């Protein structure tokens, strides 16, 4: 019986470590997105096509990860929807950059920032 409790305790500790690592990945991922979002705004203001395009590509890839993370949570439908919207906005910004429509790209980047903030208001842990 003692062995069963020991094994059960070890399993609980391992499960807790996985959950903790998952939260840390989420925090790091969100910080990277925030930094990229700031970089994107700056690059759009300078009309730096190459750097802004790189930012949008990376943002799109990260929003795919965020979307998958919240989909796996099972109880975060709003976060999944906002992640999808953010991914779509990043794609739209990239298209606007391609045709050198920096006004449209900047407007979409502003909407992207607001979308992130909306999600943070619901899901960000203090």
N, C-alpha and C positions, 0 to 999 in steps of 0.2 A: 504494500500500500504506500509505503514511504517513497519507493521508486516512482510510482505513478505521480505523486505530488511533485517530486523533483522534476520529472520530465514535463509535467504540465507547467510548472513554474518557468522552466527554460523556454518552452514554447511561447508563453506569455511575454517573456522578455524579448525574444526574437521578433515577435509580432509588433511589439511596441517600438523596437528599433526601426523596423520597416516603415511604420507610420511616421515616425519622427523624420526619417530620411526623406520620405515623400513630401512632408511639409517643408523641409529645408530646400528641396529641389524647387518646389513651388515658389518660395520666397526669392531664391536666386534667379529663377526664371522671370519673375515679375520685376525684379530690379533691373535685369538686362533689358526687358521691354521698355521700362521707364527711361533708361539711359538712351536706348535707340530712338525712342520717340522724341526726346530732346534733340538728339543728333539730326534726326529727320527734319525737324522744324528749322534748325539752323541751316542745314544744307539746302532746304527749299528757299529760305530767305536769300541765300547766296546764289541760288540757281545753279547749284553744283549737281548736274545731272547724274554723273557717275556715282558720287557718294550717296545721294538721295535714293537712287535706284537700288544700291546695295543695302541701304537701311530698310527699304520696303520689302525687299526679298527676304531679309533676315527676320523682319517683323512677321511676315506672312508665315514663315516656317515655325516661329515661336508660338503664334496664335493657334496653329494646328496642334501643338503640344498642350497648350492651355485648354483648348477645346476637348482634347482627349482626356486630360486630367479631370476636368469637371464632369465629363460624361461618365467616367468611371466612378465618381462619387455617388451618382444615382439620385441625389436630392438637390441638384444645383442646375435645374433647367434654365433659369435666367442667365447663369454664368455661361452655359453652353451657347445660348442664343447670342449673348454679347460677344463671346469669343468668335463665333462665326461671323458676326457683323464686323468685328475688328479685322478679321482675316480678309473679308470682302473689301473693306475700306483700304487696306494695304494694297490689294490688287488694283483697285481703282486709282490709287495715288500713283502707282507704277505706270499705269496706262496714261494718266495725265502728264507725267514726266516725259514719257516717250514722245508725246506730241507737243512738248514744251509749253503746256498749259499750267504754268506754275500757280496761277490764281486758283484754279480748280483743285490742284494738288494741295495747296495750303488750306483751302476750305475743308477738304476731306481730312487732312491731318488734324485740323481743329476738332472735327467731329470724332475722329479716332481718339483724341485725348479725352473728350467728354465721355465717350463710351467706356474707356478705361476707368475713369473716375466713377461712373455709374456703377460699374461692377465692384469697384473697391468699396463703395458705400455699403454694399450688401455683404461682401464676402471677406474683406480684408480683416485680418486678425490684428488686434493692437499689440 
